[in-house]
Amino acid sequence: MEKVNHKKIIIRTLLKFLLMILIIFTLNSWPSIKQSLSGNVPPFAYWLDHSFKISNIILILGFTAYFYYKDLTDQRELIEKTNN
């Protein structure tokens, strides 16, 4: 009987987590990014205040838990199918 590869699932989930942080940070900071391209760079604290709100953190953690659970159940189903 094969075992679930938790290390692979954790690495894949971590990569998805980092990608979500990058995307959310970019989307929420887009006006500041556009300003900085024209030479008016707002302070970094301003960027963080508008990017990492409690609602965004809850969203990131919720999707991370979903991705971990989905990968875990998919791998268990695959192992079950190969054993039958």
C-alpha positions as CSV (number, residue, x, y, z in Angstrom):
1,M,0.0,0.0,0.0
2,E,1.4,3.4,-1.0
3,K,1.4,6.3,1.4
4,V,0.4,9.9,0.9
5,N,3.4,12.1,0.0
6,H,2.8,14.9,2.5
7,K,6.1,16.6,1.7
8,K,5.0,17.1,-2.0
9,I,1.6,18.3,-0.9
10,I,3.1,20.8,1.5
11,I,5.5,22.2,-1.1
12,R,2.8,22.6,-3.7
13,T,0.6,24.3,-1.2
14,L,3.4,26.6,-0.1
15,L,4.0,27.6,-3.7
16,K,0.3,28.3,-4.2
17,F,0.3,30.3,-1.0
18,L,3.3,32.5,-2.1
19,L,1.7,33.0,-5.5
20,M,-1.6,34.2,-3.9
21,I,0.3,36.6,-1.7
22,L,2.1,38.0,-4.8
23,I,-1.1,38.4,-6.8
24,I,-3.1,39.9,-3.9
25,F,-0.3,42.3,-3.1
26,T,0.0,43.4,-6.7
27,L,-3.7,43.8,-7.2
28,N,-4.2,45.8,-4.0
29,S,-1.1,47.9,-4.6
30,W,-1.6,48.6,-8.3
31,P,-2.4,52.3,-7.9
32,S,0.8,52.7,-5.8
33,I,2.7,50.8,-8.4
34,K,1.5,53.1,-11.2
35,Q,2.4,56.1,-9.1
36,S,5.9,54.8,-8.5
37,L,6.4,54.3,-12.2
38,S,5.8,58.0,-12.7
39,G,8.3,58.9,-10.0
40,N,6.0,59.5,-7.0
41,V,6.8,56.6,-4.7
42,P,4.5,56.3,-1.7
43,P,6.0,55.0,1.6
44,F,6.2,51.3,2.0
45,A,4.0,51.4,5.1
46,Y,1.2,52.8,2.9
47,W,1.6,49.8,0.6
48,L,1.4,47.4,3.4
49,D,-1.6,49.1,5.0
50,H,-3.6,48.8,1.8
51,S,-2.5,45.3,0.8
52,F,-2.6,43.1,3.9
53,K,-5.9,43.7,5.5
54,I,-7.5,41.1,7.8
55,S,-10.0,40.2,5.0
56,N,-7.1,39.4,2.6
57,I,-5.3,37.4,5.2
58,I,-8.5,35.3,5.9
59,L,-8.9,34.8,2.2
60,I,-5.3,33.7,1.7
61,L,-5.5,31.3,4.7
62,G,-8.9,29.9,3.5
63,F,-7.7,29.2,0.0
64,T,-4.4,27.7,1.3
65,A,-6.4,25.3,3.5
66,Y,-8.6,24.4,0.5
67,F,-5.6,23.8,-1.7
68,Y,-4.0,21.5,0.9
69,Y,-7.2,19.6,1.4
70,K,-7.9,19.2,-2.3
71,D,-4.3,18.0,-3.1
72,L,-4.5,15.5,-0.1
73,T,-7.9,14.1,-1.2
74,D,-6.8,13.9,-4.9
75,Q,-3.7,12.0,-3.9
76,R,-5.7,9.6,-1.7
77,E,-8.1,8.9,-4.5
78,L,-5.3,8.2,-6.9
79,I,-3.7,5.8,-4.5
80,E,-7.0,4.1,-3.9
81,K,-7.6,3.7,-7.7
82,T,-4.1,2.2,-8.3
83,N,-4.7,-0.3,-5.5
84,N,-8.0,-1.5,-6.9
